[in-house]
Amino acid sequence: MASVNVQELVLLGKIVFVLIIVLVLLSWIAVALRLWVRFKITKSPGWDDAAMVVTLVLFNVYCAIIFVITFRSADGELFHKKDLRVSLMYVQLAEIFYILTTTTLKISLGLFFLRVLTKRWQTAIFHAILGISAIYGLFYVSITILQCGNPARLADSFMQADRCLPKALLLTSGYVYGILNIVADWTFVLIPIAILIDSDIDRRAKISVSIVMGLGAIGSVASIFRLFYLEGLLIGGGALSAASVKVTIWATAEPGTGIIAASVAIWRPLFRKMAVDVRDKVGVYQSRKASRVGPMLDPGTQSQMSRLLSHP
């Protein structure tokens, strides 16, 4: 493992640690408020909410695995030859749960937009994206698990790369999956925004909704950067590299930001309710203040104020 820059890996591990803490915390808050809106305010829960909860659970499992890898690297266990087998197992488990998380996230997003789209060509596009994402996600996770034959001996096979599928096939499959994610993300953003522009709602609402939908593109940015370091997933011959950690950073940011953005998009009824509640409380406060001021005035002053207010 002399070729591995241990200091760089430890620094990147710290970045991963902070990133996971922030994204897990924000994703739980975002999904909790999403469910509050759907169950308590609009009273319209759907399958997209169920898929988002599944996505959140898978994302947390993924983050837990990355945590284990990070702590092992901090203790130096990740770099010991005798511990490399266990480390490789954790790396592959993380990749499997990344695929499951991003696939269910796309399904949740697709189901959400299918609830509001009305034109046949729009629903056809989203059904196609849902089908392709689900089928290719299943294919990709299958070859990730079975790439070296018996999954129980995956780490042992990694140490002898000739027992596994060709690296070119694995890398190509990863690139195709990443490109599909990017296309799906931008489709989920651009088509609804185009529909929104042609709608009759006021301009301020259009701008606010467009900004929220635009947050969904953040996940695609992470997908693009992940593609640059995708070769870091091709671990073989007992070698771990900084690219392996960098691809983990972007693989964590992609579903994490996607979960948050997709949930924030559901918050508008909550903001409206908060605005109404604030206006009501301000109105009650002003009414009480006026009722307290009235009795403090003597009858003559009240009579003068009445004449002033009634004067044309």
C-alpha positions in Angstrom: 0.0 0.0 0.0 3.0 2.3 -0.3 1.5 3.9 -3.4 -1.4 5.2 -1.4 -1.2 8.8 -0.1 -2.4 8.1 3.4 -2.5 11.7 4.4 -4.7 12.7 1.5 -7.0 9.8 2.2 -7.4 10.8 5.8 -8.2 14.4 4.8 -10.8 13.3 2.3 -12.2 11.0 5.0 -12.8 14.0 7.3 -14.6 15.7 4.4 -16.8 12.7 4.0 -17.5 12.6 7.7 -18.7 16.2 7.8 -20.7 15.9 4.6 -22.5 12.8 5.9 -23.4 14.5 9.2 -24.9 17.5 7.4 -26.8 15.6 4.7 -28.2 13.0 7.1 -29.5 15.7 9.5 -31.0 17.9 6.7 -32.5 15.0 4.9 -34.3 13.8 8.0 -35.7 17.3 8.7 -36.7 17.7 5.0 -38.5 14.4 4.8 -40.2 14.8 8.2 -41.6 18.2 7.2 -42.6 16.7 3.8 -44.7 14.0 5.6 -46.1 16.6 8.0 -47.4 18.6 5.0 -48.8 15.6 3.2 -50.5 14.0 6.2 -51.5 17.1 8.3 -52.0 20.0 5.9 -52.9 18.8 2.4 -54.0 15.3 3.6 -52.8 13.8 0.4 -50.1 11.2 1.0 -49.0 9.2 -2.0 -46.7 6.4 -3.2 -44.1 9.1 -3.9 -43.9 9.7 -0.1 -43.5 6.0 0.6 -40.7 5.8 -2.0 -39.0 8.8 -0.4 -39.1 7.2 3.0 -37.5 4.0 1.5 -34.9 6.2 -0.1 -34.1 7.9 3.2 -33.7 4.6 4.9 -31.4 3.3 2.1 -29.4 6.5 2.2 -28.9 6.2 6.0 -27.7 2.6 5.5 -25.3 3.8 2.8 -24.0 6.6 5.1 -23.5 4.2 8.0 -21.3 2.0 5.8 -19.3 5.1 4.7 -19.0 6.0 8.4 -17.4 2.5 9.1 -15.0 3.0 6.2 -14.1 6.5 7.5 -13.5 5.3 11.1 -11.4 2.3 9.8 -9.3 4.7 7.8 -8.8 7.0 10.8 -7.5 4.0 12.8 -5.3 2.9 10.0 -7.1 -0.4 9.6 -8.2 0.4 6.0 -4.6 0.3 4.9 -3.3 -2.9 6.6 -3.0 -5.8 4.3 -4.7 -8.1 6.7 -7.7 -5.8 6.9 -8.0 -5.1 3.2 -10.5 -7.9 2.6 -13.0 -6.4 5.1 -12.4 -2.9 3.7 -13.2 -4.1 0.1 -16.4 -5.6 1.4 -17.5 -2.3 2.9 -16.6 -0.4 -0.3 -18.8 -2.7 -2.4 -21.6 -2.6 0.1 -21.5 1.2 -0.1 -21.7 1.0 -3.9 -24.7 -1.4 -3.8 -26.6 0.9 -1.4 -25.7 3.9 -3.5 -27.3 2.3 -6.5 -30.4 1.3 -4.5 -30.7 4.8 -3.0 -30.5 6.7 -6.3 -32.8 4.3 -8.1 -35.6 4.6 -5.5 -35.0 8.4 -5.4 -35.7 8.6 -9.2 -38.8 6.5 -8.7 -40.1 8.8 -5.9 -39.5 11.9 -8.1 -41.2 10.3 -11.1 -44.2 9.3 -9.0 -44.5 12.8 -7.6 -44.6 14.4 -11.0 -47.0 11.8 -12.4 -49.5 13.1 -9.8 -49.5 16.6 -11.3 -48.9 16.0 -15.1 -52.0 15.8 -17.3 -50.8 15.6 -20.9 -50.2 12.2 -22.4 -46.8 13.0 -23.9 -45.6 14.2 -20.4 -46.8 11.1 -18.6 -45.3 8.9 -21.3 -41.9 10.5 -20.9 -42.0 10.1 -17.1 -43.2 6.5 -17.3 -40.3 5.8 -19.7 -37.8 7.3 -17.3 -39.3 5.4 -14.4 -39.1 2.1 -16.3 -35.6 2.6 -17.6 -34.3 3.8 -14.2 -35.8 0.8 -12.4 -34.7 -1.8 -14.9 -31.2 -0.5 -15.4 -30.8 0.1 -11.6 -31.7 -3.6 -11.1 -29.2 -4.6 -13.8 -26.4 -2.4 -12.4 -26.8 -3.6 -8.8 -26.9 -7.2 -10.0 -23.5 -6.9 -11.8 -22.1 -5.0 -8.9 -23.0 -7.9 -6.6 -22.2 -10.7 -9.0 -19.2 -9.2 -10.8 -16.8 -11.7 -9.3 -19.1 -14.7 -9.0 -20.2 -15.8 -5.5 -21.0 -12.6 -3.5 -19.8 -14.3 -0.3 -16.3 -14.4 -1.8 -16.4 -11.0 -3.5 -13.4 -9.6 -1.6 -11.3 -12.7 -2.2 -12.0 -12.4 -5.9 -11.1 -8.7 -5.8 -7.6 -9.7 -4.8 -7.3 -11.7 -8.0 -8.8 -9.5 -10.7 -8.8 -12.2 -13.3 -11.8 -13.9 -11.6 -14.0 -10.8 -12.1 -15.9 -9.3 -15.0 -13.8 -7.1 -17.3 -13.1 -3.6 -15.9 -14.2 -2.1 -19.2 -17.7 -3.6 -18.8 -18.0 -2.4 -15.1 -16.8 1.1 -16.0 -19.1 1.4 -19.0 -22.0 0.2 -16.9 -21.2 2.9 -14.3 -21.0 5.6 -16.9 -24.3 4.6 -18.4 -25.9 4.6 -15.0 -24.5 8.1 -14.2 -25.7 9.5 -17.6 -29.2 8.0 -17.0 -29.3 9.8 -13.7 -28.2 13.1 -15.2 -30.8 12.8 -18.0 -33.5 11.9 -15.5 -32.6 14.8 -13.1 -32.8 17.4 -15.9 -36.0 16.0 -17.3 -37.6 16.1 -13.9 -36.6 19.8 -13.7 -37.1 21.2 -17.2 -40.5 19.7 -18.2 -42.2 20.9 -15.0 -40.7 24.4 -15.3 -41.8 24.6 -18.9 -45.3 23.6 -17.8 -45.1 26.2 -15.0 -44.2 29.0 -17.4 -47.4 28.4 -19.4 -49.6 28.2 -16.4 -51.9 31.0 -15.1 -50.4 31.4 -11.6 -48.9 34.8 -10.7 -45.3 35.6 -11.6 -44.0 35.6 -8.0 -45.3 32.1 -7.4 -43.8 31.0 -10.7 -40.4 32.3 -9.7 -40.5 30.7 -6.2 -41.6 27.3 -7.5 -39.0 27.4 -10.4 -36.3 28.1 -7.8 -37.4 25.1 -5.7 -37.5 22.9 -8.8 -34.1 24.1 -9.8 -32.7 22.7 -6.6 -33.4 19.3 -8.1 -30.6 20.0 -10.6 -28.1 20.0 -7.7 -28.1 16.2 -7.7 -27.2 16.1 -11.4 -24.2 18.3 -10.8 -23.0 15.8 -8.2 -23.7 13.0 -10.7 -21.5 14.8 -13.3 -18.6 15.2 -10.9 -18.9 11.6 -9.8 -18.3 10.5 -13.4 -14.9 12.1 -13.3 -13.8 9.8 -10.5 -15.7 6.7 -11.5 -12.5 4.7 -12.1 -11.9 4.9 -8.4 -14.5 2.2 -8.0 -12.4 -0.3 -10.0 -10.6 -1.6 -6.9 -8.4 -4.6 -7.6 -5.1 -6.1 -6.7 -5.3 -4.7 -3.2 -5.1 -1.0 -4.2 -7.1 1.8 -2.7 -6.8 5.3 -4.1 -7.8 8.9 -3.4 -10.2 8.6 -6.4 -12.1 5.9 -4.5 -12.8 8.5 -1.7 -13.5 11.3 -4.1 -16.1 9.3 -5.9 -17.6 8.5 -2.5 -17.9 12.2 -1.7 -19.9 12.9 -4.9 -21.9 9.6 -4.5 -22.9 10.8 -1.1 -23.8 14.4 -2.2 -26.0 13.2 -5.1 -28.8 11.3 -3.3 -28.5 13.5 -0.2 -29.1 16.8 -2.0 -31.8 15.0 -4.1 -33.7 13.9 -1.1 -33.6 17.4 0.5 -34.5 19.2 -2.8 -37.4 16.8 -3.6 -38.8 17.3 0.0 -38.4 21.0 0.0 -40.5 21.2 -3.1 -43.5 19.9 -1.1 -43.2 22.6 1.6 -45.2 25.3 -0.1 -48.5 24.6 1.8 -46.5 24.7 5.0 -45.2 28.2 4.1 -48.6 29.4 3.2 -50.0 28.1 6.5 -47.3 29.8 8.4 -48.0 33.1 6.7 -51.7 32.8 7.4 -51.0 32.0 11.1 -48.6 34.9 11.4 -51.2 37.3 9.9 -53.9 36.0 12.2 -51.8 36.4 15.3 -50.7 39.9 14.3 -54.4 40.8 13.7 -55.4 39.4 17.1 -52.5 41.3 18.8 -53.5 44.6 17.1 -57.2 44.1 18.1 -56.2 43.4 21.7 -54.0 46.5 21.7 -56.7 48.7 20.3 -59.2 47.4 22.9 -56.8 48.2 25.7 -56.1 51.7 24.4 -59.9 52.6 24.1 -60.9 52.4 27.8 -57.8 54.5 28.7 -59.3 57.6 26.9 -61.8 59.8 28.8 -65.2 60.2 27.2 -64.5 63.7 25.9 -61.3 62.6 24.1 -63.2 59.6 22.7 -65.9 62.0 21.4 -63.3 64.2 19.8 -61.6 61.2 18.1 -65.0 60.0 16.9 -65.8 63.4 15.3 -62.3 63.5 13.7 -62.6 60.0 12.2 -66.1 60.7 10.9 -65.1 64.0 9.3 -65.1 63.7 5.5 
